[in-house]
Amino acid sequence: MNSRIAGLYAITPDLADTDDLLYRVRAALAGGARVLQYRNKSASTQLRLTQARALQALCAARGVPLIINDHLDLALAVDAAGLHLGGEDGDIAAARARLGPDKLLGVSCYDRLELAEAALAAGADHVAFGSFFASGVKPDAVRPPLDLIGRASQRFTVPLVGIGGITPANAPQLITAGINAVAVISAVFSAPDIEAAAREFQSLFELH
């Protein structure tokens, strides 16, 4: 199993202020975030490049993989550790071909094991399911049952990522069920103390 995808998988909020973004990410990394995904749906192409370059430098200094959401060309431009694709964000096999064999490639599979099977066959090395809980970021997202995790872990040997409305209070349900990483935006980056919030999430994995 690819052990680089494990523990707290922090996903950046949409922030136009690069200094603020870097401040928040530094705190999350200091708290023990094991993976960082750069996701900014509202930024211009130039701002994305500026932010991604700065985040790549931060993550590389800490040995934390930076994964770029959706934008393959951006992932290649900043030499990020990998790419994450949603269900309609591009051809997985083509992305793998351009990334090469050594980069990370994750795919959102929502509540469908058959999507995960197809993604892995096309070259993904980890898959994400959710939204497991009500999410302010994606309020209309599908809600898979918790037992999907067990079925996925029996069927696949790759890391499984849980996403959607995850908090320190409900994350243990996912971890106990067999999830390898929890992808979190709000419960980390909107917390009063980002470093402490990240540390709390990461500590949950150390208990299991």
Secondary structure, 3 states (H helix, E strand, C coil): CCCCCCEEEEECCCCCCHHHHHHHHHHHHHCCCCEEEECCCCCCHHHHHHHHHHHHHHHHHHCCCEEEECCHHHHHHCCCCEEEECCCCCCHHHHHHHHCCCCEEEEECCCCHHHHHHHHHHCCCEEEEECCCCCCCCCCCCCCCCHHHHHHHHHCCCCEEEECCCCCCCHHHHHHHCCCEEEECHHHHCCCCHHHHHHHHHHHHHCC
